Amino acid sequence: MMTTTLFDIHPTTASRIDSVDLSNPVFGSVFSDHQFRMDFEGGEWKTGVIEPYADMSISPAAMVFHYGQAIFEGMKAFRQPDGGVALFRPIENIRRFNKSAERMCMPQIDEGVFLSALLELIRIDKHWVPDGDSSCLYIRPFMVATEAHVGVRPSEQYRFMIMTCPVGAYYKGNVRVKVETFFTRAAPGGTGYAKAAGNYAASLKPAAMARDQGYDQILWTDAVEHKYIEESGTMNVMFVLNGKVVSPSLGDTVLSGITRDSVLKIAASKGLDIEERKISVSELKAAVESGALTEAFGVGTAATMTPIESIGFPEGDLSLPPVDTWEVMPMLAHRLDDLRRGKGDDPFGWRVLL
């Protein structure tokens, strides 16, 4: 679906940045001065606008509330050594956004318009990009169905928006995960590969139950047999097995993570052996018990790379080797962070400078 290449800009007359402590931002709670908004009506996208961040008015009959047409993305902008700002692989997020839109029967957005609006929004609010080794500007594009209609069919009206917020670390420290053998994140033929809001809503109860049992997150298994590992909470997951970096293979039940792809490419560039394949719960348990599994970690935009210190299997919890003895994940995390923050060369061409 094509869009106009123009958008209007209405900058704020009263920035809120002086009231914010950018040295210690809380994840997802403070929002920058501006937002981008663009509406789809009459079969086409209208002219977008960059405007002051504000609440929006929407009908209680808006179809998003009743039939769940809602998708989103997550990406980040990073302060560079020279004081500039760079985005990390934004075109990949844009393409995944459109893939999600197609699956949810929503209109796609021209990649050039999406990228232009994104870059201009960040330029305007670039002073909101924090410094600090664990801080950055989190970017949340999303689209919801806005037509006021009660009846099951695709909406004929949508709103696309981009908002941003300065953030610190999502997880602090290592996490304990539980292998989930009853609840399901995604089923074959479903929406698991899309960043649909409903996927996350369905995960809240089992995640809350896991926390009540002393875990930080869930290790999701397949919906058919609960036999194979798929994701970890809201992240992709990787294991270091017998010295190889192993990640569950992609499919329609596993989100194609940009961070996942980046880490695998970095690992390959470092000469590490990589495997993308099915990993069974029984194989994982045996690997922990034998010492073949030396590292396990979640990878995602919000959390970046999070060490898993123990795994709760149906038969009981098993601990991994102490995180301070790990070698692979720290090396990959360091290289990924350097690429995002402009430290050293970028042979992949992933940084997009403003």
Buried (B, 14 or more C-beta within 10 A) or exposed (E): BEBEEEBEEEEBEEBBEEEBEBEEBEBEEBBBBBBBBBBBEEEEBBEBBBBBBEEEEEEEEBBBBBBBBBBBBBBBBBBBEEEEBBBBBBBBBBBBBBBBBBBBEBBBBBBEBBBBBBBBBBEBBBEBBBEBEEBBBBBBBBBBBBBEBEEEEBBBBBBBBBBBBBBBBBBEEBBBBBBBEEBBBBEEEBBBBBBBBBBBEBBEEBBEBBBEEEBBBBBBBBBEEBEBBBBBBBBBBBBBBBEBBBBBEBBBBBBBBBBBBBBBBBBEEEEBEBBBEEBBBEBBBEBBEEEBBBBBBBBBBBBBBBBBBBBBBEEEBBEBBEBEEBEBBBBBBEBBBBBBBBEEEBEEEBBBEB
